[in-house]
């Protein structure tokens, strides 16, 4: 009798251990991104403003090459939902599915970002000071704390900034400060404490960062 009980307990234990594995095996694998589809979207939909590969197009539009895919998907989703306000981008993003967003984001992320350069020698020292050390008397944190000393950012959390157009970065910081761009409360708080000269300085420094 005892041997039967032991055998039953052993079988139950084995079944309990096997169940999680079976459950995991039954779950569908995460869909893989399709770079070819992402390239098609970039070429047909995005190229007019961002160039075919997201490289250094108009200074008014962001460079997308080498940007973290998670960040790009987040921005596209927020344009589509109206959380980030831009009529042009809302129109394009609204036509994209979540899969489309992941594919085109992966395509841009797969490209090697090209180096940029700072243009205003008079402001570059101030820009570097703010980027690396913040503005202590107004409790503005160093940009490097979140975006890394090299401007590479942190995947899924903070975007890559290095080499970004001065004009675009300036416009975004002013947008955060003036309440025009409302999809990041941390950046709103940071930019609210910066004046135009400081914003221009750090934006120009970022353009040459690598």
Secondary structure, DSSP 8 states (H G I E B T S, - for coil): -HHHHHHHHHHHHHHHHHHHHHHHHHS-------HHHHHHHIIIIIHHHH-TTS-S--TTS---TT--HHHHHHHHHHHHHTSS--HHHHHHHHT--HHHHHHHHHHHHTS---------TTTHHHHHHHHHH-BGGGTB--THHHH-TTS--BTTTB---TT--HHHHHHHHHHHHTTS--S-HHHHHHHTT--HHHHHHHHHHHHT--
